[in-house]
């Protein structure tokens, strides 16, 4: 079966597929994936700032294990998730859509595979302050 994938032929060889750094993002959608040992949410983001990355999309995982609940809670609080749902220990996938916040991402490699890490979160209102604190080397889009 053939699939048409718009933009595939325009992918530049020199463009790095890895995003690293701080971004103002919006949650495009989220879905829960049950796993016996490591249940997780796959969260799809679209970049709003910085302008040179605007519109790029990527996804990451937030785990729902007992040891990782602190990070899921941090994400939900900083992205402005409904406080009453959070107090009831409920995550509504549809309520995640449209949430905005600051996200720091990095990559790590394990056994020849690259993994995206959602390292840190901040409220969207702190974007100007956080992004102004970053010293960008000349010529580097980050």
ROVEXTOR-834915 format. One record per atom (N, C-alpha, C): atom name; x, y, z. Coordinates in steps of 0.05 Angstrom, whole numbers. Each point is the difference from the previous one (the first is absolute). Example, Ala and Ser with C-alpha at 12.3 -4.5 7.8 and 13.67 -1.06 7.14 Angstrom:
// ROVEXTOR-834915
<atome N	x 264	y -114	z 156>
<atome CA	x -18	y 24	z 0>
<atome C	x 18	y 24	z 0>
<atome N	x -7	y 21	z -14>
<atome CA	x 16	y 24	z 1>
<atome C	x -15	y 22	z 14>
This chain:
// ROVEXTOR-834915
<atome N	x 17	y -24	z 0>
<atome CA	x -17	y 24	z 0>
<atome C	x 18	y 25	z 0>
<atome N	x -7	y 19	z -17>
<atome CA	x 15	y 25	z -1>
<atome C	x -13	y 21	z 17>
<atome N	x 17	y 16	z 12>
<atome CA	x -10	y 23	z 17>
<atome C	x 13	y 25	z -10>
<atome N	x -16	y 21	z -3>
<atome CA	x 11	y 26	z -7>
<atome C	x 6	y 15	z 26>
<atome N	x 25	y 9	z 3>
<atome CA	x 8	y 15	z 24>
<atome C	x 10	y 27	z -9>
<atome N	x -17	y 20	z 4>
<atome CA	x 6	y 27	z -9>
<atome C	x 26	y 11	z 14>
<atome N	x 18	y 11	z -16>
<atome CA	x 24	y 12	z 11>
<atome C	x 23	y -19	z 3>
<atome N	x -4	y -26	z -6>
<atome CA	x 21	y -20	z 4>
<atome C	x 24	y 6	z -18>
<atome N	x -4	y 8	z -25>
<atome CA	x 22	y 5	z -19>
<atome C	x 15	y 26	z 7>
<atome N	x -12	y 18	z 15>
<atome CA	x 13	y 25	z 7>
<atome C	x 17	y -2	z 25>
<atome N	x 0	y -23	z 14>
<atome CA	x 16	y -2	z 25>
<atome C	x 29	y 4	z -7>
<atome N	x 12	y 20	z 12>
<atome CA	x 28	y 7	z -5>
<atome C	x 18	y -20	z 14>
<atome N	x 21	y -8	z -14>
<atome CA	x 20	y -18	z 11>
<atome C	x 15	y 13	z 23>
<atome N	x 4	y 26	z -1>
<atome CA	x 15	y 14	z 21>
<atome C	x -16	y 7	z 25>
<atome N	x -27	y -2	z -2>
<atome CA	x -16	y 7	z 22>
<atome C	x 0	y -21	z 22>
<atome N	x 6	y 7	z 24>
<atome CA	x 1	y -19	z 21>
<atome C	x -29	y -7	z 9>
<atome N	x -6	y -27	z 1>
<atome CA	x -27	y -8	z 8>
<atome C	x -4	y 3	z 31>
<atome N	x 22	y 4	z 14>
<atome CA	x -1	y 2	z 29>
<atome C	x -4	y 29	z 9>
<atome N	x -21	y 3	z 16>
<atome CA	x -5	y 26	z 13>
<atome C	x 13	y 0	z 27>
<atome N	x 14	y 21	z 7>
<atome CA	x 12	y 2	z 26>
<atome C	x -4	y 29	z 10>
<atome N	x -5	y 3	z 26>
<atome CA	x -2	y 26	z 11>
<atome C	x -28	y 7	z 11>
<atome N	x -5	y 26	z 3>
<atome CA	x -25	y 10	z 11>
<atome C	x -19	y 8	z -22>
<atome N	x -26	y -7	z 3>
<atome CA	x -20	y 7	z -19>
<atome C	x -26	y 7	z 14>
<atome N	x -14	y 19	z -12>
<atome CA	x -27	y 6	z 8>
<atome C	x -17	y -18	z -18>
<atome N	x -16	y -18	z 12>
<atome CA	x -15	y -19	z -15>
<atome C	x -30	y -1	z 7>
<atome N	x -15	y -11	z -17>
<atome CA	x -29	y -5	z 5>
<atome C	x -4	y -31	z -4>
<atome N	x -17	y -11	z 18>
<atome CA	x -6	y -28	z -3>
<atome C	x -20	y -3	z -22>
<atome N	x 7	y -16	z -20>
<atome CA	x -17	y -5	z -23>
<atome C	x -20	y -22	z 6>
<atome N	x 10	y -21	z 13>
<atome CA	x -17	y -22	z 9>
<atome C	x 16	y -18	z 19>
<atome N	x -14	y -17	z 14>
<atome CA	x 13	y -18	z 19>
<atome C	x -16	y -26	z 0>
<atome N	x 14	y -22	z 5>
<atome CA	x -14	y -26	z 2>
<atome C	x 14	y -17	z 21>
<atome N	x -16	y -14	z 15>
<atome CA	x 9	y -17	z 22>
<atome C	x 6	y -28	z -12>
<atome N	x 22	y -11	z 8>
<atome CA	x 8	y -27	z -9>
<atome C	x 5	y -17	z 25>
<atome N	x -16	y -20	z 3>
<atome CA	x 3	y -18	z 23>
<atome C	x 22	y -20	z -6>
<atome N	x 16	y -4	z 20>
<atome CA	x 21	y -20	z -1>
<atome C	x 2	y -12	z 29>
<atome N	x 3	y -26	z 3>
<atome CA	x 0	y -12	z 27>
<atome C	x 21	y 13	z 19>
<atome N	x 24	y 6	z -9>
<atome CA	x 20	y 11	z 17>
<atome C	x 2	y 30	z -2>
<atome N	x -4	y 11	z -24>
<atome CA	x 5	y 29	z -5>
<atome C	x -23	y 12	z -16>
<atome N	x -23	y 6	z 12>
<atome CA	x -20	y 15	z -16>
<atome C	x 10	y 28	z -5>
<atome N	x -9	y 11	z -23>
<atome CA	x 10	y 27	z -7>
<atome C	x -20	y 15	z -17>
<atome N	x 4	y 26	z -1>
<atome CA	x -14	y 18	z -18>
<atome C	x 19	y 7	z -22>
<atome N	x -9	y -3	z -25>
<atome CA	x 15	y 12	z -22>
<atome C	x -12	y 27	z -5>
<atome N	x 17	y 20	z 1>
<atome CA	x -10	y 28	z -3>
<atome C	x 13	y 11	z -26>
<atome N	x -18	y 11	z -17>
<atome CA	x 9	y 11	z -25>
<atome C	x 0	y 31	z 3>
<atome N	x 23	y 12	z -6>
<atome CA	x 3	y 29	z 3>
<atome C	x 5	y 13	z -27>
<atome N	x -8	y 26	z -1>
<atome CA	x 7	y 17	z -23>
<atome C	x 15	y 24	z 12>
<atome N	x 22	y 8	z -13>
<atome CA	x 17	y 22	z 10>
<atome C	x -12	y 27	z -8>
<atome N	x -2	y 18	z 20>
<atome CA	x -10	y 27	z -5>
<atome C	x 23	y 20	z -1>
<atome N	x 20	y -4	z 16>
<atome CA	x 24	y 17	z 1>
<atome C	x 24	y -18	z 6>
<atome N	x 24	y 7	z -8>
<atome CA	x 8	y 23	z -16>
<atome C	x -9	y -2	z -29>
<atome N	x -2	y 22	z -13>
<atome CA	x -11	y 2	z -27>
<atome C	x 13	y -18	z -20>
<atome N	x 26	y -5	z 2>
<atome CA	x 13	y -17	z -19>
<atome C	x -9	y -29	z 1>
<atome N	x -13	y -8	z 21>
<atome CA	x -10	y -27	z 3>
<atome C	x -31	y -1	z 0>
<atome N	x -13	y 23	z -4>
<atome CA	x -29	y 1	z 1>
<atome C	x -13	y -19	z -19>
<atome N	x -19	y -15	z 10>
<atome CA	x -15	y -19	z -16>
<atome C	x 11	y -28	z 0>
<atome N	x 24	y -4	z 9>
<atome CA	x 11	y -27	z 2>
<atome C	x -14	y -16	z 21>
<atome N	x -4	y -25	z -6>
<atome CA	x -14	y -18	z 18>
<atome C	x 18	y -22	z 10>
<atome N	x -5	y -8	z 25>
<atome CA	x 15	y -23	z 11>
<atome C	x -17	y -12	z 23>
<atome N	x 8	y -23	z 9>
<atome CA	x -15	y -13	z 21>
<atome C	x 19	y -10	z 21>
<atome N	x -11	y -4	z 24>
<atome CA	x 16	y -11	z 22>
<atome C	x -18	y -16	z 19>
<atome N	x 13	y -14	z 18>
<atome CA	x -15	y -16	z 19>
<atome C	x 2	y 11	z 28>
<atome N	x -23	y -2	z 14>
<atome CA	x -1	y 6	z 29>
<atome C	x -11	y -25	z 13>
<atome N	x 16	y -12	z 17>
<atome CA	x -7	y -26	z 12>
<atome C	x -19	y 4	z 23>
<atome N	x -16	y -21	z 5>
<atome CA	x -20	y 0	z 22>
<atome C	x 7	y -20	z 21>
<atome N	x 26	y -7	z 3>
<atome CA	x 8	y -18	z 21>
<atome C	x 1	y 15	z 27>
<atome N	x 0	y -14	z 21>
<atome CA	x 1	y 13	z 27>
<atome C	x 25	y 18	z 2>
<atome N	x 23	y -10	z -10>
<atome CA	x 24	y 16	z 2>
<atome C	x 1	y 25	z -18>
<atome N	x -17	y 0	z -21>
<atome CA	x 0	y 22	z -19>
<atome C	x -24	y 19	z 3>
<atome N	x -17	y -4	z 19>
<atome CA	x -24	y 17	z 3>
<atome C	x 8	y 29	z 6>
<atome N	x 22	y 5	z 13>
<atome CA	x 9	y 27	z 6>
<atome C	x 3	y 16	z -25>
<atome N	x 12	y -13	z -21>
<atome CA	x 5	y 14	z -25>
<atome C	x -26	y 5	z -15>
<atome N	x -18	y -19	z -1>
<atome CA	x -26	y 4	z -12>
<atome C	x -15	y 23	z 14>
<atome N	x 1	y 0	z 26>
<atome CA	x -13	y 22	z 16>
<atome C	x 12	y 27	z -7>
<atome N	x 26	y 1	z -2>
<atome CA	x 15	y 25	z -7>
<atome C	x -9	y 10	z -27>
<atome N	x -1	y -18	z -20>
<atome CA	x -9	y 7	z -26>
<atome C	x -29	y 11	z 0>
<atome N	x -18	y -14	z 14>
<atome CA	x -28	y 9	z 0>
<atome C	x -3	y 27	z 14>
<atome N	x 13	y 4	z 22>
<atome CA	x -2	y 25	z 15>
<atome C	x 11	y 23	z -17>
<atome N	x 24	y -3	z -11>
<atome CA	x 12	y 22	z -15>
<atome C	x -14	y 6	z -26>
<atome N	x -13	y -19	z -12>
<atome CA	x -13	y 4	z -25>
<atome C	x -29	y 9	z 4>
<atome N	x -9	y 4	z 25>
<atome CA	x -26	y 11	z 5>
<atome C	x -23	y -20	z -1>
<atome N	x 5	y -25	z 6>
<atome CA	x -21	y -20	z 0>
<atome C	x -20	y 7	z 21>
<atome N	x -25	y -8	z -4>
<atome CA	x -22	y 5	z 18>
<atome C	x 6	y -10	z 28>
<atome N	x 1	y 19	z 19>
<atome CA	x 8	y -6	z 28>
<atome C	x -20	y -20	z 13>
<atome N	x -26	y 3	z -6>
<atome CA	x -19	y -18	z 13>
<atome C	x 3	y -29	z -10>
<atome N	x 7	y -4	z -25>
<atome CA	x 5	y -27	z -10>
<atome C	x 25	y -11	z 12>
<atome N	x 20	y 17	z 3>
<atome CA	x 25	y -9	z 12>
<atome C	x -4	y -8	z 29>
<atome N	x -16	y 15	z 14>
<atome CA	x -6	y -7	z 28>
<atome C	x -15	y -26	z 3>
<atome N	x -15	y -8	z -21>
<atome CA	x -14	y -25	z 0>
<atome C	x 16	y -23	z -12>
<atome N	x 26	y 5	z -6>
<atome CA	x 18	y -20	z -12>
<atome C	x -10	y -9	z -27>
<atome N	x -11	y 18	z -16>
<atome CA	x -10	y -6	z -26>
<atome C	x 15	y 15	z -22>
<atome N	x 6	y -14	z -21>
<atome CA	x 12	y 13	z -24>
<atome C	x -18	y -5	z -23>
<atome N	x -11	y 21	z -11>
<atome CA	x -18	y -1	z -23>
<atome C	x 16	y 7	z -25>
<atome N	x 4	y -19	z -18>
<atome CA	x 16	y 4	z -24>
<atome C	x -10	y 24	z -16>
<atome N	x -26	y 4	z -1>
<atome CA	x -11	y 22	z -15>
<atome C	x 6	y 27	z 13>
<atome N	x 1	y 0	z 27>
<atome CA	x 6	y 25	z 15>
<atome C	x 29	y 8	z -4>
<atome N	x 17	y -18	z -8>
<atome CA	x 29	y 6	z -5>
<atome C	x 4	y 16	z -26>
<atome N	x -18	y -5	z -19>
<atome CA	x 3	y 13	z -26>
<atome C	x -3	y 31	z 3>
<atome N	x 20	y 13	z -11>
<atome CA	x 0	y 30	z 0>
<atome C	x 16	y 12	z 24>
<atome N	x 8	y -17	z 19>
<atome CA	x 16	y 11	z 22>
<atome C	x 26	y 10	z -10>
<atome N	x 10	y 22	z 12>
<atome CA	x 25	y 12	z -9>
<atome C	x 19	y 2	z 23>
<atome N	x 26	y -2	z -7>
<atome CA	x 21	y 3	z 21>
<atome C	x 27	y -1	z -12>
<atome N	x 20	y 4	z 17>
<atome CA	x 28	y -1	z -8>
<atome C	x 10	y -28	z 6>
<atome N	x 15	y -10	z -19>
<atome CA	x 10	y -28	z 2>
<atome C	x 30	y 0	z -7>
<atome N	x 16	y -14	z 16>
<atome CA	x 28	y -4	z -7>
<atome C	x 4	y -28	z -8>
<atome N	x 10	y -4	z -24>
<atome CA	x 4	y -27	z -11>
<atome C	x 30	y -5	z -6>
<atome N	x 7	y -26	z 2>
<atome CA	x 27	y -9	z -7>
<atome C	x -2	y -28	z -11>
<atome N	x 22	y -10	z -10>
<atome CA	x 1	y -27	z -10>
<atome C	x 21	y -16	z 14>
<atome N	x -5	y -26	z 2>
<atome CA	x 20	y -18	z 11>
<atome C	x 1	y -24	z -19>
<atome N	x 22	y -14	z 0>
<atome CA	x 3	y -23	z -17>
<atome C	x 5	y -25	z 17>
<atome N	x -13	y -21	z -7>
<atome CA	x 3	y -26	z 13>
<atome C	x -1	y -22	z -20>
<atome N	x 21	y -16	z -2>
<atome CA	x 1	y -22	z -19>
<atome C	x -5	y 9	z -29>
<atome N	x 11	y 24	z -7>
<atome CA	x -2	y 9	z -27>
<atome C	x -27	y 14	z -7>
<atome N	x -17	y 2	z 20>
<atome CA	x -26	y 13	z -5>
<atome C	x -1	y 27	z 15>
<atome N	x -13	y 19	z -12>
<atome CA	x -2	y 27	z 12>
<atome C	x -28	y 3	z 13>
<atome N	x 0	y 11	z 24>
<atome CA	x -25	y 4	z 15>
<atome C	x -3	y 29	z 8>
<atome N	x -24	y 10	z -3>
<atome CA	x -6	y 27	z 8>
<atome C	x -7	y 1	z 30>
<atome N	x 13	y 19	z 14>
<atome CA	x -6	y 3	z 28>
<atome C	x -15	y 26	z 5>
<atome N	x -23	y -1	z 13>
<atome CA	x -14	y 24	z 9>
<atome C	x 12	y 6	z 27>
<atome N	x 18	y 19	z 1>
<atome CA	x 16	y 5	z 25>
<atome C	x -13	y 18	z 20>
<atome N	x -12	y 22	z -10>
<atome CA	x -10	y 20	z 19>
<atome C	x -23	y 15	z -12>
<atome N	x -16	y 12	z 17>
<atome CA	x -25	y 14	z -8>
<atome C	x -1	y 26	z 15>
<atome N	x -15	y 19	z -12>
<atome CA	x -5	y 26	z 12>
<atome C	x -26	y 11	z -12>
<atome N	x -14	y 17	z 14>
<atome CA	x -25	y 12	z -11>
<atome C	x 7	y 17	z -24>
<atome N	x -19	y 1	z -19>
<atome CA	x 4	y 15	z -25>
<atome C	x 6	y 30	z 6>
<atome N	x -11	y 11	z 22>
<atome CA	x 4	y 28	z 7>
<atome C	x 29	y 6	z 7>
<atome N	x 16	y -20	z 4>
<atome CA	x 28	y 4	z 7>
<atome C	x 19	y -2	z -25>
<atome N	x -12	y -3	z -24>
<atome CA	x 16	y -4	z -24>
<atome C	x 19	y 24	z -4>
<atome N	x -9	y 24	z 1>
<atome CA	x 17	y 24	z -5>
<atome C	x 23	y 0	z 19>
<atome N	x -5	y -4	z 25>
<atome CA	x 22	y 0	z 20>
<atome C	x 20	y -22	z -4>
<atome N	x -10	y -24	z -5>
<atome CA	x 17	y -23	z -3>
<atome C	x 16	y 2	z -26>
<atome N	x -13	y 7	z -22>
<atome CA	x 14	y 2	z -26>
<atome C	x 20	y 23	z 0>
<atome N	x -5	y 21	z 14>
<atome CA	x 19	y 23	z 1>
<atome C	x 25	y -7	z 15>
<atome N	x -2	y -20	z 18>
<atome CA	x 23	y -8	z 16>
<atome C	x 20	y -18	z -15>
<atome N	x -9	y -10	z -23>
<atome CA	x 17	y -18	z -16>
<atome C	x 18	y 17	z -18>
<atome N	x 26	y -5	z 2>
<atome CA	x 19	y 14	z -17>
<atome C	x 4	y -18	z -25>
<atome N	x -8	y 11	z -23>
<atome CA	x 1	y -16	z -25>
<atome C	x 26	y 7	z -15>
<atome N	x 17	y -21	z -6>
<atome CA	x 23	y 5	z -16>
<atome C	x -8	y 9	z -29>
<atome N	x 16	y 18	z -12>
<atome CA	x -6	y 10	z -26>
<atome C	x -1	y -22	z -21>
<atome N	x -20	y 0	z -17>
<atome CA	x -3	y -20	z -21>
<atome C	x -14	y -25	z 9>
<atome N	x -4	y -4	z 26>
<atome CA	x -13	y -23	z 11>
<atome C	x -30	y 6	z 4>
<atome N	x -18	y -15	z -13>
<atome CA	x -29	y 6	z 3>
<atome C	x -11	y -6	z 27>
<atome N	x 16	y -12	z 18>
<atome CA	x -10	y -6	z 27>
<atome C	x 7	y 23	z 17>
